[in-house]
Amino acid sequence: LLRNEPAAPAEPLTQDEAPPRPPIGFTRPRLVTPPPLPADAFDPEPVAAPPPPSPPVQPSTRPTPAPTVLETPPPPPPPRDAPTEPERAAVQPTAIADLVITADGLLTLPDPVCAPAPADAPRRRRWLARLSVAALLCAALGAAAGLYALSPVTGQRDGQHTLQIPPEAGVPAMAELLARERVIRDPRAFTLLARLTGADRELRAGVYLLSTGAWAWEVLDQLRRGQVHTRAVTVPEGLTLAEVAELLEREGLARATDVLREAHDPELLAELGLSGTTLEGFLFPETYTLAKGLTAREILRVMVQQFFAELGKLPGGAELRGEKLTELVTLASLVEREARDRSELAKVAGVFVNRLERNMRLESCATVQYLLGTPKARLTLADVRRESPYNTYLNPGLPPGPIANPGLGALAAAVAPERHDFLFFFAREDGSHQHEFSRTYAAHQEKQRQARRRGGG
């Protein structure tokens, strides 16, 4: 029979056998020794004839020790910066994926500061490094391009360039003019520099003496403070080269002989891109502010530069060069000298174009006046029979070159003449500065007779 032996007293656990201390915030369940079973828990079933009674078993006088209860020692006090119970309760619960089971079976939370880097961290760092290098390279290229745009056009710094800034020109127009004259390299960069430095509010019209081979900011500084002493002179429309030379001499700007000599210089003509033998026709009528002390060559260069600037405003004018340019200016000079009423410029140009298309002589009195040198109130028969390539009474087609310096209106009329069928005209002498136009020579003669009878011609 199994006997119900009393439970042996529990031996106290040594330090080595004691369970490991649980982590902070984790409480191990309490281990309690169960009470002893009752004496009859394992008695067998009674039999029919019980055996003789056994002598009673004397109970042990030693008292049964109380069951030993092994309790988990209280957790150590939390550090000063550890959260309190209310704070810990306020923390959002951590997902199961964030829990870590250690080798001892304890549950811990990973330290977010010491969390391992993601697997693609090296690739991300390489990508960021490449992006930084690309950004630095783009910045360096942009700085180099900007520096090149502001760099000198030529390396020669010992020369000087005279430039006239027209009164109505803004900073962009000034920059275009400077770039066209090869004083600066990039007009857009120069305009931006002027606006960033505030110089765009200080630039004024006038004639400037600029150093060649200068950086853009040096040119800008010269424009801000380098305007020289000037004198204004107005060149009327329709003056000849000789008349312009006399005007400049009267104004004390240059000697007439110097102007005429320079105006026929082949080197200056080639420099300005002209194919003729003289600057006649290319000295644009304008009011110029010229610096005292300029040479005749510099003054002529300024006037021709103004001519090309105005011609570029007309349709297709910027593309005109060579013989086509000379023919256009020649036609415009005839129109300028013949049409005294500005409203008739395109109509007079149409008459000349109609006669040229029909291979008729132009028979322009202005060409005879030009070859005479001194204008006459009325031409004689001997005058119109004078031999000269410029005499359109004797030679068909246009004269060899311009006979005057036309203005923008006459140039525009030569570019776009009025379309009509008139072939003849003559000037009224009634003070109206207008002309009578006819389609036939008979009608032309009849109008002349009527004008004479009225006393007007």
Secondary structure, DSSP 4 states (H G I P E B T S, - for coil): ----PPPPPPPPP-TTTSPPPPPTT--PPPEEPPPPPPTTTTPPPPPSSPPPPPPPPPPPSSPPPPPPEE-PPPPPPPPTTSPPHHHHHHSPPPPGGG-EE-TTS-EE---STTPPPPTTHHHHHHHHHHHHHHHHHHHHHHHHHHHHHTS-SSS--S-EEEEEEPTT--HHHHHHHHHHTTS-S-HHHHHHHHHHHTGGGT---EEEEEETT--HHHHHHHHHH-BPPEEEEE--TT--HHHHHHHHHHTTSS-HHHHHHHHT-HHHHHHTT--SSS-TT-S---EEEEETT--HHHHHHHHHHHHHHHHTTSTTGGG--HHHHHHHHHHHHHHHHH--SGGGHHHHHHHHHHHHHTT-----HHHHHHHHSS--SS--HHHHT---TT-TTTS-S--SS-SS---HHHHHHHHSPPP----EEEE-SSSS--EEEESSHHHHHHHHHHHHHTT--
